[in-house]
Amino acid sequence: MAEPLKPRPAVEKMAPYSPPTAGRAGKLRLDFNENTVGCSPAVVRFLVEKLTQEQLTIYPEYEATRAALARYFGQSELRFAITNGTDEAIQVLVNTYVDDGDEVLIFHPSYAMYRFYSEVAGAAVRELAYRESDLSFPLEEVTGAVSERTRAILISNPNNPTGTAIGLDAVETVLKAAPRAAVLIDEAYFEFFGVTALDLIDAYPNLFVSRTFSKAFGMAAMRVGCLFSQEANVQYMRKAQSPYSVNMLAALAVRAAVEDAAYVNDYVANALAARELIYEGFRRRGIRFYTSQANFVLFHAGEKSSAVRDGLRERGVLVRDRSYEIPGTVRVTAGTPEQAARFFEALDEVWK
Ligand SMILES: Cc1ncc(COP(=O)(O)O)c(C=O)c1O
């Protein structure tokens, strides 16, 4: 057999990342922070009843989607790019601003794709840890860590998997400390948190904010997100983005989704009520956990974290073991109060 073709060194060095996404259908999915009920039925109805042959035949046209999203977010159409999920937002930002060897500042633990796209681009990844005691954001360390070489700072707010968040004053501190770096505030869990950096965009040319339809909106399979920044930045990012990266089904689906905001608000209210029940359930059982600003809770299962995950899976309940990042921790998604009750029923059987 001939030798395989050698990839770029940046790719050769990367550790493979393959989240456990197989075999999840039909189970209670409390493992990926998705909407645990499903997207608005209006979205499915729209696709089933209104989709035309022509819409699938021609290359996607985004004008109507762009207008609907601009209305929904209260932002000018020139202020955002529609992306194939947050993932493409991260990729486009990195490809636009980070060169081979440039430094990207990320945090640990956080969303895996920040490291992924930075490494693919050949960036030098520098990582700062969330504070061990309460998993709060290491704000003071950021100001010390920023240098001339820092070209991007990627922050999940609220952060996955810790659930902790920073306020806008801290966001501004980072923006001021790194005026030459593209600062991404990834607001994938905004709907559960309610604080957004979108209104700071006018004041900071180095601010980028991403949103997604994968979480509260229940459309992870569709792969749609938005990346906001000042108009000049968005123009550059659109140059670095494929012109058809969001497929037409997704572009149509988000139009239907933003018209049914009530559905999402209702789901968020349920998830927040479930989160309270999860706190209460952990307290009652003496299980240590971190309070969260998102639709998931990280808790300590100690040495039995993988046994808890496996035992729950056998009972049809999926959670995510995060021990590889913070020893002994497991993350559970807050869906509905009924689902939280089902989670504890199964947990009581496996927690020995
Ligand atoms: C912080 C954060 N950003 C983004 C995403 C996923 O984004 P998308 O599905 O929009 O690519 C996740 C999903 O787990 C996440 O935790």
The ligand as a Gaussian input file, in Angstrom:
#p B3LYP/6-31G(d) Opt

LIG

0 1
 C      -21.187000      27.375000      23.456000
 C      -21.750000      26.693000      22.273000
 N      -21.739000      27.313000      21.095000
 C      -22.257000      26.723000      20.004000
 C      -22.801000      25.455000      20.069000
 C      -23.348000      24.760000      18.853000
 O      -23.652000      25.590000      17.923000
 P      -24.291000      25.272000      16.527000
 O      -25.152000      24.073000      16.610000
 O      -25.012000      26.531000      16.294000
 O      -23.148000      25.076000      15.582000
 C      -22.819000      24.766000      21.256000
 C      -23.375000      23.416000      21.286000
 O      -23.163000      22.625000      22.133000
 C      -22.291000      25.406000      22.385000
 O      -22.313000      24.797000      23.567000

